[in-house]
């Protein structure tokens, strides 16, 4: 019997309030990410901030991609 290993991707997409993008990402990485790694066995693949600069008067979109 052949064992199939498939990769499952988990994509978190967050749109914080205007001017709060960096703060939300910092909190996410400090509080959610350690538990995701240690307790759920997830691996962080990529973080994307769009547009690629912190906006003060508009919202950034944060996309965080994990594998399990």
mmJSON file of the N, C-alpha and C atoms, coordinates in Angstrom:
{"data_MODEL":{"atom_site":{
"group_PDB":["ATOM","ATOM","ATOM","ATOM","ATOM","ATOM","ATOM","ATOM","ATOM","ATOM","ATOM","ATOM","ATOM","ATOM","ATOM","ATOM","ATOM","ATOM","ATOM","ATOM","ATOM","ATOM","ATOM","ATOM","ATOM","ATOM","ATOM","ATOM","ATOM","ATOM","ATOM","ATOM","ATOM","ATOM","ATOM","ATOM","ATOM","ATOM","ATOM","ATOM","ATOM","ATOM","ATOM","ATOM","ATOM","ATOM","ATOM","ATOM","ATOM","ATOM","ATOM","ATOM","ATOM","ATOM","ATOM","ATOM","ATOM","ATOM","ATOM","ATOM","ATOM","ATOM","ATOM","ATOM","ATOM","ATOM","ATOM","ATOM","ATOM","ATOM","ATOM","ATOM","ATOM","ATOM","ATOM","ATOM","ATOM","ATOM","ATOM","ATOM","ATOM","ATOM","ATOM","ATOM","ATOM","ATOM","ATOM","ATOM","ATOM","ATOM","ATOM","ATOM","ATOM","ATOM","ATOM","ATOM","ATOM","ATOM","ATOM","ATOM","ATOM","ATOM","ATOM","ATOM","ATOM","ATOM","ATOM","ATOM","ATOM","ATOM","ATOM","ATOM","ATOM","ATOM","ATOM","ATOM","ATOM","ATOM","ATOM","ATOM","ATOM","ATOM","ATOM","ATOM","ATOM","ATOM","ATOM","ATOM","ATOM","ATOM","ATOM","ATOM","ATOM","ATOM","ATOM","ATOM","ATOM","ATOM","ATOM","ATOM","ATOM","ATOM","ATOM","ATOM","ATOM","ATOM","ATOM","ATOM","ATOM","ATOM","ATOM","ATOM","ATOM","ATOM","ATOM","ATOM","ATOM","ATOM","ATOM","ATOM","ATOM","ATOM","ATOM","ATOM","ATOM","ATOM","ATOM","ATOM","ATOM","ATOM","ATOM","ATOM","ATOM","ATOM","ATOM","ATOM","ATOM","ATOM","ATOM","ATOM","ATOM","ATOM","ATOM","ATOM","ATOM","ATOM","ATOM","ATOM","ATOM","ATOM","ATOM","ATOM","ATOM","ATOM","ATOM","ATOM","ATOM","ATOM","ATOM","ATOM","ATOM","ATOM","ATOM","ATOM"],
"id":[1,2,3,4,5,6,7,8,9,10,11,12,13,14,15,16,17,18,19,20,21,22,23,24,25,26,27,28,29,30,31,32,33,34,35,36,37,38,39,40,41,42,43,44,45,46,47,48,49,50,51,52,53,54,55,56,57,58,59,60,61,62,63,64,65,66,67,68,69,70,71,72,73,74,75,76,77,78,79,80,81,82,83,84,85,86,87,88,89,90,91,92,93,94,95,96,97,98,99,100,101,102,103,104,105,106,107,108,109,110,111,112,113,114,115,116,117,118,119,120,121,122,123,124,125,126,127,128,129,130,131,132,133,134,135,136,137,138,139,140,141,142,143,144,145,146,147,148,149,150,151,152,153,154,155,156,157,158,159,160,161,162,163,164,165,166,167,168,169,170,171,172,173,174,175,176,177,178,179,180,181,182,183,184,185,186,187,188,189,190,191,192,193,194,195,196,197,198,199,200,201,202,203,204],
"type_symbol":["N","C","C","N","C","C","N","C","C","N","C","C","N","C","C","N","C","C","N","C","C","N","C","C","N","C","C","N","C","C","N","C","C","N","C","C","N","C","C","N","C","C","N","C","C","N","C","C","N","C","C","N","C","C","N","C","C","N","C","C","N","C","C","N","C","C","N","C","C","N","C","C","N","C","C","N","C","C","N","C","C","N","C","C","N","C","C","N","C","C","N","C","C","N","C","C","N","C","C","N","C","C","N","C","C","N","C","C","N","C","C","N","C","C","N","C","C","N","C","C","N","C","C","N","C","C","N","C","C","N","C","C","N","C","C","N","C","C","N","C","C","N","C","C","N","C","C","N","C","C","N","C","C","N","C","C","N","C","C","N","C","C","N","C","C","N","C","C","N","C","C","N","C","C","N","C","C","N","C","C","N","C","C","N","C","C","N","C","C","N","C","C","N","C","C","N","C","C","N","C","C","N","C","C"],
"label_atom_id":["N","CA","C","N","CA","C","N","CA","C","N","CA","C","N","CA","C","N","CA","C","N","CA","C","N","CA","C","N","CA","C","N","CA","C","N","CA","C","N","CA","C","N","CA","C","N","CA","C","N","CA","C","N","CA","C","N","CA","C","N","CA","C","N","CA","C","N","CA","C","N","CA","C","N","CA","C","N","CA","C","N","CA","C","N","CA","C","N","CA","C","N","CA","C","N","CA","C","N","CA","C","N","CA","C","N","CA","C","N","CA","C","N","CA","C","N","CA","C","N","CA","C","N","CA","C","N","CA","C","N","CA","C","N","CA","C","N","CA","C","N","CA","C","N","CA","C","N","CA","C","N","CA","C","N","CA","C","N","CA","C","N","CA","C","N","CA","C","N","CA","C","N","CA","C","N","CA","C","N","CA","C","N","CA","C","N","CA","C","N","CA","C","N","CA","C","N","CA","C","N","CA","C","N","CA","C","N","CA","C","N","CA","C","N","CA","C","N","CA","C","N","CA","C","N","CA","C","N","CA","C","N","CA","C","N","CA","C"],
"label_alt_id":[null,null,null,null,null,null,null,null,null,null,null,null,null,null,null,null,null,null,null,null,null,null,null,null,null,null,null,null,null,null,null,null,null,null,null,null,null,null,null,null,null,null,null,null,null,null,null,null,null,null,null,null,null,null,null,null,null,null,null,null,null,null,null,null,null,null,null,null,null,null,null,null,null,null,null,null,null,null,null,null,null,null,null,null,null,null,null,null,null,null,null,null,null,null,null,null,null,null,null,null,null,null,null,null,null,null,null,null,null,null,null,null,null,null,null,null,null,null,null,null,null,null,null,null,null,null,null,null,null,null,null,null,null,null,null,null,null,null,null,null,null,null,null,null,null,null,null,null,null,null,null,null,null,null,null,null,null,null,null,null,null,null,null,null,null,null,null,null,null,null,null,null,null,null,null,null,null,null,null,null,null,null,null,null,null,null,null,null,null,null,null,null,null,null,null,null,null,null,null,null,null,null,null,null],
"label_comp_id":["UNK","UNK","UNK","UNK","UNK","UNK","UNK","UNK","UNK","UNK","UNK","UNK","UNK","UNK","UNK","UNK","UNK","UNK","UNK","UNK","UNK","UNK","UNK","UNK","UNK","UNK","UNK","UNK","UNK","UNK","UNK","UNK","UNK","UNK","UNK","UNK","UNK","UNK","UNK","UNK","UNK","UNK","UNK","UNK","UNK","UNK","UNK","UNK","UNK","UNK","UNK","UNK","UNK","UNK","UNK","UNK","UNK","UNK","UNK","UNK","UNK","UNK","UNK","UNK","UNK","UNK","UNK","UNK","UNK","UNK","UNK","UNK","UNK","UNK","UNK","UNK","UNK","UNK","UNK","UNK","UNK","UNK","UNK","UNK","UNK","UNK","UNK","UNK","UNK","UNK","UNK","UNK","UNK","UNK","UNK","UNK","UNK","UNK","UNK","UNK","UNK","UNK","UNK","UNK","UNK","UNK","UNK","UNK","UNK","UNK","UNK","UNK","UNK","UNK","UNK","UNK","UNK","UNK","UNK","UNK","UNK","UNK","UNK","UNK","UNK","UNK","UNK","UNK","UNK","UNK","UNK","UNK","UNK","UNK","UNK","UNK","UNK","UNK","UNK","UNK","UNK","UNK","UNK","UNK","UNK","UNK","UNK","UNK","UNK","UNK","UNK","UNK","UNK","UNK","UNK","UNK","UNK","UNK","UNK","UNK","UNK","UNK","UNK","UNK","UNK","UNK","UNK","UNK","UNK","UNK","UNK","UNK","UNK","UNK","UNK","UNK","UNK","UNK","UNK","UNK","UNK","UNK","UNK","UNK","UNK","UNK","UNK","UNK","UNK","UNK","UNK","UNK","UNK","UNK","UNK","UNK","UNK","UNK","UNK","UNK","UNK","UNK","UNK","UNK"],
"label_asym_id":["A","A","A","A","A","A","A","A","A","A","A","A","A","A","A","A","A","A","A","A","A","A","A","A","A","A","A","A","A","A","A","A","A","A","A","A","A","A","A","A","A","A","A","A","A","A","A","A","A","A","A","A","A","A","A","A","A","A","A","A","A","A","A","A","A","A","A","A","A","A","A","A","A","A","A","A","A","A","A","A","A","A","A","A","A","A","A","A","A","A","A","A","A","A","A","A","A","A","A","A","A","A","A","A","A","A","A","A","A","A","A","A","A","A","A","A","A","A","A","A","A","A","A","A","A","A","A","A","A","A","A","A","A","A","A","A","A","A","A","A","A","A","A","A","A","A","A","A","A","A","A","A","A","A","A","A","A","A","A","A","A","A","A","A","A","A","A","A","A","A","A","A","A","A","A","A","A","A","A","A","A","A","A","A","A","A","A","A","A","A","A","A","A","A","A","A","A","A","A","A","A","A","A","A"],
"label_entity_id":["1","1","1","1","1","1","1","1","1","1","1","1","1","1","1","1","1","1","1","1","1","1","1","1","1","1","1","1","1","1","1","1","1","1","1","1","1","1","1","1","1","1","1","1","1","1","1","1","1","1","1","1","1","1","1","1","1","1","1","1","1","1","1","1","1","1","1","1","1","1","1","1","1","1","1","1","1","1","1","1","1","1","1","1","1","1","1","1","1","1","1","1","1","1","1","1","1","1","1","1","1","1","1","1","1","1","1","1","1","1","1","1","1","1","1","1","1","1","1","1","1","1","1","1","1","1","1","1","1","1","1","1","1","1","1","1","1","1","1","1","1","1","1","1","1","1","1","1","1","1","1","1","1","1","1","1","1","1","1","1","1","1","1","1","1","1","1","1","1","1","1","1","1","1","1","1","1","1","1","1","1","1","1","1","1","1","1","1","1","1","1","1","1","1","1","1","1","1","1","1","1","1","1","1"],
"label_seq_id":[1,1,1,2,2,2,3,3,3,4,4,4,5,5,5,6,6,6,7,7,7,8,8,8,9,9,9,10,10,10,11,11,11,12,12,12,13,13,13,14,14,14,15,15,15,16,16,16,17,17,17,18,18,18,19,19,19,20,20,20,21,21,21,22,22,22,23,23,23,24,24,24,25,25,25,26,26,26,27,27,27,28,28,28,29,29,29,30,30,30,31,31,31,32,32,32,33,33,33,34,34,34,35,35,35,36,36,36,37,37,37,38,38,38,39,39,39,40,40,40,41,41,41,42,42,42,43,43,43,44,44,44,45,45,45,46,46,46,47,47,47,48,48,48,49,49,49,50,50,50,51,51,51,52,52,52,53,53,53,54,54,54,55,55,55,56,56,56,57,57,57,58,58,58,59,59,59,60,60,60,61,61,61,62,62,62,63,63,63,64,64,64,65,65,65,66,66,66,67,67,67,68,68,68],
"pdbx_PDB_ins_code":[null,null,null,null,null,null,null,null,null,null,null,null,null,null,null,null,null,null,null,null,null,null,null,null,null,null,null,null,null,null,null,null,null,null,null,null,null,null,null,null,null,null,null,null,null,null,null,null,null,null,null,null,null,null,null,null,null,null,null,null,null,null,null,null,null,null,null,null,null,null,null,null,null,null,null,null,null,null,null,null,null,null,null,null,null,null,null,null,null,null,null,null,null,null,null,null,null,null,null,null,null,null,null,null,null,null,null,null,null,null,null,null,null,null,null,null,null,null,null,null,null,null,null,null,null,null,null,null,null,null,null,null,null,null,null,null,null,null,null,null,null,null,null,null,null,null,null,null,null,null,null,null,null,null,null,null,null,null,null,null,null,null,null,null,null,null,null,null,null,null,null,null,null,null,null,null,null,null,null,null,null,null,null,null,null,null,null,null,null,null,null,null,null,null,null,null,null,null,null,null,null,null,null,null],
"Cartn_x":[0.835,0.0,0.891,0.634,1.41,0.78,1.635,1.144,1.206,0.093,0.033,0.155,1.086,1.225,0.769,-0.252,-0.768,-0.519,-0.333,-0.148,-1.468,-1.835,-3.039,-2.589,-3.148,-2.83,-3.96,-3.584,-4.539,-4.186,-5.153,-4.915,-5.77,-5.086,-5.768,-5.673,-6.805,-6.822,-7.553,-6.841,-7.354,-7.304,-8.387,-8.418,-8.664,-7.575,-7.724,-8.326,-8.727,-9.193,-8.056,-8.397,-7.353,-6.311,-5.046,-3.944,-3.554,-4.224,-3.969,-3.277,-2.873,-2.311,-1.104,-0.114,1.105,0.801,-0.037,-0.405,-1.087,-2.011,-2.719,-1.75,-0.87,0.104,1.03,1.495,2.367,1.66,0.406,-0.357,-0.568,-0.932,-1.139,0.126,1.28,2.532,2.975,2.643,3.037,2.122,0.827,-0.121,-0.627,-0.993,-1.551,-0.463,0.561,1.569,2.289,2.724,3.406,2.528,1.266,0.364,0.102,0.011,-0.204,0.965,2.16,3.353,3.438,3.38,3.667,2.506,1.292,0.165,-0.569,-0.516,-1.257,-0.351,0.966,1.896,1.884,1.491,1.421,2.79,3.05,4.296,3.956,4.543,4.317,5.053,4.316,4.884,5.14,4.179,4.299,3.417,3.917,3.13,3.134,1.995,1.891,1.099,1.669,0.984,0.678,-0.592,-0.988,-1.804,-1.455,-0.248,0.984,2.157,3.366,3.95,3.089,3.497,2.357,2.679,1.64,0.861,-0.443,-1.321,-1.898,-1.987,-2.555,-4.041,-4.468,-5.854,-6.698,-6.099,-6.813,-6.427,-7.067,-6.776,-5.766,-4.863,-4.011,-4.748,-4.397,-4.873,-3.692,-3.875,-2.838,-3.217,-2.319,-2.545,-1.422,-1.777,-0.806,-1.127,-0.118,-0.327,0.458,-0.225,0.328,0.168,0.984,0.751,0.58,-0.123,-0.31,0.07],
"Cartn_y":[-1.165,0.0,1.243,2.156,3.373,4.477,5.138,6.242,7.538,8.24,9.51,10.643,11.526,12.704,13.907,14.527,15.716,16.917,18.049,19.278,20.024,20.399,21.194,22.611,23.564,24.969,25.631,26.427,27.229,28.683,29.435,30.834,31.718,32.532,33.529,34.858,35.463,36.774,37.735,38.79,39.73,41.131,41.874,43.275,44.111,44.596,45.403,46.778,47.459,48.832,49.691,50.78,51.653,52.048,51.954,52.334,51.304,50.154,49.143,47.887,47.883,46.678,46.124,46.964,46.484,45.987,46.716,46.314,44.939,44.731,43.448,42.326,42.559,41.525,41.203,42.21,41.97,41.13,41.44,40.666,39.232,39.081,37.757,36.908,37.502,36.74,36.449,37.321,37.12,36.152,36.164,35.361,34.12,34.25,33.107,32.19,32.768,31.968,30.95,31.299,30.285,29.064,29.288,28.164,27.355,28.038,27.323,26.382,26.855,26.019,24.874,25.231,24.268,23.323,23.832,23.006,22.358,22.988,22.457,21.928,22.045,21.499,22.189,23.452,24.182,24.807,24.999,25.619,26.886,27.985,29.255,29.242,29.498,29.485,30.901,31.797,33.122,34.128,35.373,36.509,37.548,38.067,39.066,40.252,41.44,42.685,43.384,43.7,44.31,45.561,46.692,46.949,46.834,46.722,46.407,47.601,48.374,49.454,49.655,50.093,50.295,51.561,51.429,52.549,53.128,54.449,55.108,55.391,55.719,56.139,55.135,54.017,52.943,51.624,50.567,49.251,48.5,47.814,46.829,45.502,44.609,43.231,42.362,41.585,40.675,39.273,38.6,37.218,36.385,35.429,34.552,33.13,32.447,31.097,30.097,29.041,27.952,26.626,25.65,24.278,23.39,22.294,21.306,19.956],
"Cartn_z":[0.0,0.0,0.0,-0.89,-1.0,-0.167,0.608,1.428,0.618,0.564,-0.152,0.857,0.589,1.442,0.648,1.136,0.486,1.394,0.788,1.541,1.592,2.786,2.98,3.287,2.563,2.775,3.543,4.513,5.262,4.98,4.498,4.136,5.039,5.826,6.649,5.913,5.645,5.008,5.938,6.315,7.308,6.708,6.882,6.453,7.716,8.329,9.545,9.25,10.288,10.153,9.591,8.914,8.355,9.401,9.004,9.877,10.915,10.958,11.996,11.464,10.202,9.602,10.326,10.586,11.251,12.652,13.37,14.727,14.725,13.803,13.725,13.359,12.405,12.025,13.188,13.91,15.067,16.129,16.399,17.391,16.898,15.637,15.035,15.18,14.833,14.877,16.31,17.24,18.636,19.379,19.044,19.814,19.085,17.822,17.095,16.551,15.937,15.24,16.137,17.346,18.172,18.461,18.766,19.036,17.771,16.635,15.37,15.103,15.352,15.129,16.141,17.409,18.475,18.774,18.807,19.212,18.049,16.869,15.728,14.62,14.795,13.817,12.457,12.44,11.181,10.861,9.582,9.138,8.37,8.806,8.123,6.79,5.724,4.379,3.883,4.123,3.521,4.24,4.315,4.793,3.681,3.362,2.31,2.831,2.649,2.988,1.678,1.465,0.203,0.477,-0.108,-0.875,0.031,-0.563,0.218,0.986,1.605,2.506,3.494,4.69,5.691,5.364,5.329,5.011,6.3,6.352,7.53,7.381,6.185,5.99,5.205,4.851,4.17,4.825,4.396,4.966,4.122,4.807,4.157,4.185,3.288,3.348,3.762,4.812,5.302,4.878,4.19,3.786,4.377,5.219,5.886,5.449,4.923,4.385,5.227,5.618,6.415,5.668,6.018,5.577,6.802,6.585,7.647,7.079],
"occupancy":[1.0,1.0,1.0,1.0,1.0,1.0,1.0,1.0,1.0,1.0,1.0,1.0,1.0,1.0,1.0,1.0,1.0,1.0,1.0,1.0,1.0,1.0,1.0,1.0,1.0,1.0,1.0,1.0,1.0,1.0,1.0,1.0,1.0,1.0,1.0,1.0,1.0,1.0,1.0,1.0,1.0,1.0,1.0,1.0,1.0,1.0,1.0,1.0,1.0,1.0,1.0,1.0,1.0,1.0,1.0,1.0,1.0,1.0,1.0,1.0,1.0,1.0,1.0,1.0,1.0,1.0,1.0,1.0,1.0,1.0,1.0,1.0,1.0,1.0,1.0,1.0,1.0,1.0,1.0,1.0,1.0,1.0,1.0,1.0,1.0,1.0,1.0,1.0,1.0,1.0,1.0,1.0,1.0,1.0,1.0,1.0,1.0,1.0,1.0,1.0,1.0,1.0,1.0,1.0,1.0,1.0,1.0,1.0,1.0,1.0,1.0,1.0,1.0,1.0,1.0,1.0,1.0,1.0,1.0,1.0,1.0,1.0,1.0,1.0,1.0,1.0,1.0,1.0,1.0,1.0,1.0,1.0,1.0,1.0,1.0,1.0,1.0,1.0,1.0,1.0,1.0,1.0,1.0,1.0,1.0,1.0,1.0,1.0,1.0,1.0,1.0,1.0,1.0,1.0,1.0,1.0,1.0,1.0,1.0,1.0,1.0,1.0,1.0,1.0,1.0,1.0,1.0,1.0,1.0,1.0,1.0,1.0,1.0,1.0,1.0,1.0,1.0,1.0,1.0,1.0,1.0,1.0,1.0,1.0,1.0,1.0,1.0,1.0,1.0,1.0,1.0,1.0,1.0,1.0,1.0,1.0,1.0,1.0,1.0,1.0,1.0,1.0,1.0,1.0],
"B_iso_or_equiv":[0.0,0.0,0.0,0.0,0.0,0.0,0.0,0.0,0.0,0.0,0.0,0.0,0.0,0.0,0.0,0.0,0.0,0.0,0.0,0.0,0.0,0.0,0.0,0.0,0.0,0.0,0.0,0.0,0.0,0.0,0.0,0.0,0.0,0.0,0.0,0.0,0.0,0.0,0.0,0.0,0.0,0.0,0.0,0.0,0.0,0.0,0.0,0.0,0.0,0.0,0.0,0.0,0.0,0.0,0.0,0.0,0.0,0.0,0.0,0.0,0.0,0.0,0.0,0.0,0.0,0.0,0.0,0.0,0.0,0.0,0.0,0.0,0.0,0.0,0.0,0.0,0.0,0.0,0.0,0.0,0.0,0.0,0.0,0.0,0.0,0.0,0.0,0.0,0.0,0.0,0.0,0.0,0.0,0.0,0.0,0.0,0.0,0.0,0.0,0.0,0.0,0.0,0.0,0.0,0.0,0.0,0.0,0.0,0.0,0.0,0.0,0.0,0.0,0.0,0.0,0.0,0.0,0.0,0.0,0.0,0.0,0.0,0.0,0.0,0.0,0.0,0.0,0.0,0.0,0.0,0.0,0.0,0.0,0.0,0.0,0.0,0.0,0.0,0.0,0.0,0.0,0.0,0.0,0.0,0.0,0.0,0.0,0.0,0.0,0.0,0.0,0.0,0.0,0.0,0.0,0.0,0.0,0.0,0.0,0.0,0.0,0.0,0.0,0.0,0.0,0.0,0.0,0.0,0.0,0.0,0.0,0.0,0.0,0.0,0.0,0.0,0.0,0.0,0.0,0.0,0.0,0.0,0.0,0.0,0.0,0.0,0.0,0.0,0.0,0.0,0.0,0.0,0.0,0.0,0.0,0.0,0.0,0.0,0.0,0.0,0.0,0.0,0.0,0.0],
"pdbx_formal_charge":[null,null,null,null,null,null,null,null,null,null,null,null,null,null,null,null,null,null,null,null,null,null,null,null,null,null,null,null,null,null,null,null,null,null,null,null,null,null,null,null,null,null,null,null,null,null,null,null,null,null,null,null,null,null,null,null,null,null,null,null,null,null,null,null,null,null,null,null,null,null,null,null,null,null,null,null,null,null,null,null,null,null,null,null,null,null,null,null,null,null,null,null,null,null,null,null,null,null,null,null,null,null,null,null,null,null,null,null,null,null,null,null,null,null,null,null,null,null,null,null,null,null,null,null,null,null,null,null,null,null,null,null,null,null,null,null,null,null,null,null,null,null,null,null,null,null,null,null,null,null,null,null,null,null,null,null,null,null,null,null,null,null,null,null,null,null,null,null,null,null,null,null,null,null,null,null,null,null,null,null,null,null,null,null,null,null,null,null,null,null,null,null,null,null,null,null,null,null,null,null,null,null,null,null],
"auth_seq_id":[1,1,1,2,2,2,3,3,3,4,4,4,5,5,5,6,6,6,7,7,7,8,8,8,9,9,9,10,10,10,11,11,11,12,12,12,13,13,13,14,14,14,15,15,15,16,16,16,17,17,17,18,18,18,19,19,19,20,20,20,21,21,21,22,22,22,23,23,23,24,24,24,25,25,25,26,26,26,27,27,27,28,28,28,29,29,29,30,30,30,31,31,31,32,32,32,33,33,33,34,34,34,35,35,35,36,36,36,37,37,37,38,38,38,39,39,39,40,40,40,41,41,41,42,42,42,43,43,43,44,44,44,45,45,45,46,46,46,47,47,47,48,48,48,49,49,49,50,50,50,51,51,51,52,52,52,53,53,53,54,54,54,55,55,55,56,56,56,57,57,57,58,58,58,59,59,59,60,60,60,61,61,61,62,62,62,63,63,63,64,64,64,65,65,65,66,66,66,67,67,67,68,68,68],
"auth_comp_id":["UNK","UNK","UNK","UNK","UNK","UNK","UNK","UNK","UNK","UNK","UNK","UNK","UNK","UNK","UNK","UNK","UNK","UNK","UNK","UNK","UNK","UNK","UNK","UNK","UNK","UNK","UNK","UNK","UNK","UNK","UNK","UNK","UNK","UNK","UNK","UNK","UNK","UNK","UNK","UNK","UNK","UNK","UNK","UNK","UNK","UNK","UNK","UNK","UNK","UNK","UNK","UNK","UNK","UNK","UNK","UNK","UNK","UNK","UNK","UNK","UNK","UNK","UNK","UNK","UNK","UNK","UNK","UNK","UNK","UNK","UNK","UNK","UNK","UNK","UNK","UNK","UNK","UNK","UNK","UNK","UNK","UNK","UNK","UNK","UNK","UNK","UNK","UNK","UNK","UNK","UNK","UNK","UNK","UNK","UNK","UNK","UNK","UNK","UNK","UNK","UNK","UNK","UNK","UNK","UNK","UNK","UNK","UNK","UNK","UNK","UNK","UNK","UNK","UNK","UNK","UNK","UNK","UNK","UNK","UNK","UNK","UNK","UNK","UNK","UNK","UNK","UNK","UNK","UNK","UNK","UNK","UNK","UNK","UNK","UNK","UNK","UNK","UNK","UNK","UNK","UNK","UNK","UNK","UNK","UNK","UNK","UNK","UNK","UNK","UNK","UNK","UNK","UNK","UNK","UNK","UNK","UNK","UNK","UNK","UNK","UNK","UNK","UNK","UNK","UNK","UNK","UNK","UNK","UNK","UNK","UNK","UNK","UNK","UNK","UNK","UNK","UNK","UNK","UNK","UNK","UNK","UNK","UNK","UNK","UNK","UNK","UNK","UNK","UNK","UNK","UNK","UNK","UNK","UNK","UNK","UNK","UNK","UNK","UNK","UNK","UNK","UNK","UNK","UNK"],
"auth_asym_id":["A","A","A","A","A","A","A","A","A","A","A","A","A","A","A","A","A","A","A","A","A","A","A","A","A","A","A","A","A","A","A","A","A","A","A","A","A","A","A","A","A","A","A","A","A","A","A","A","A","A","A","A","A","A","A","A","A","A","A","A","A","A","A","A","A","A","A","A","A","A","A","A","A","A","A","A","A","A","A","A","A","A","A","A","A","A","A","A","A","A","A","A","A","A","A","A","A","A","A","A","A","A","A","A","A","A","A","A","A","A","A","A","A","A","A","A","A","A","A","A","A","A","A","A","A","A","A","A","A","A","A","A","A","A","A","A","A","A","A","A","A","A","A","A","A","A","A","A","A","A","A","A","A","A","A","A","A","A","A","A","A","A","A","A","A","A","A","A","A","A","A","A","A","A","A","A","A","A","A","A","A","A","A","A","A","A","A","A","A","A","A","A","A","A","A","A","A","A","A","A","A","A","A","A"],
"auth_atom_id":["N","CA","C","N","CA","C","N","CA","C","N","CA","C","N","CA","C","N","CA","C","N","CA","C","N","CA","C","N","CA","C","N","CA","C","N","CA","C","N","CA","C","N","CA","C","N","CA","C","N","CA","C","N","CA","C","N","CA","C","N","CA","C","N","CA","C","N","CA","C","N","CA","C","N","CA","C","N","CA","C","N","CA","C","N","CA","C","N","CA","C","N","CA","C","N","CA","C","N","CA","C","N","CA","C","N","CA","C","N","CA","C","N","CA","C","N","CA","C","N","CA","C","N","CA","C","N","CA","C","N","CA","C","N","CA","C","N","CA","C","N","CA","C","N","CA","C","N","CA","C","N","CA","C","N","CA","C","N","CA","C","N","CA","C","N","CA","C","N","CA","C","N","CA","C","N","CA","C","N","CA","C","N","CA","C","N","CA","C","N","CA","C","N","CA","C","N","CA","C","N","CA","C","N","CA","C","N","CA","C","N","CA","C","N","CA","C","N","CA","C","N","CA","C","N","CA","C","N","CA","C","N","CA","C","N","CA","C"],
"pdbx_PDB_model_num":[1,1,1,1,1,1,1,1,1,1,1,1,1,1,1,1,1,1,1,1,1,1,1,1,1,1,1,1,1,1,1,1,1,1,1,1,1,1,1,1,1,1,1,1,1,1,1,1,1,1,1,1,1,1,1,1,1,1,1,1,1,1,1,1,1,1,1,1,1,1,1,1,1,1,1,1,1,1,1,1,1,1,1,1,1,1,1,1,1,1,1,1,1,1,1,1,1,1,1,1,1,1,1,1,1,1,1,1,1,1,1,1,1,1,1,1,1,1,1,1,1,1,1,1,1,1,1,1,1,1,1,1,1,1,1,1,1,1,1,1,1,1,1,1,1,1,1,1,1,1,1,1,1,1,1,1,1,1,1,1,1,1,1,1,1,1,1,1,1,1,1,1,1,1,1,1,1,1,1,1,1,1,1,1,1,1,1,1,1,1,1,1,1,1,1,1,1,1,1,1,1,1,1,1]
}}}
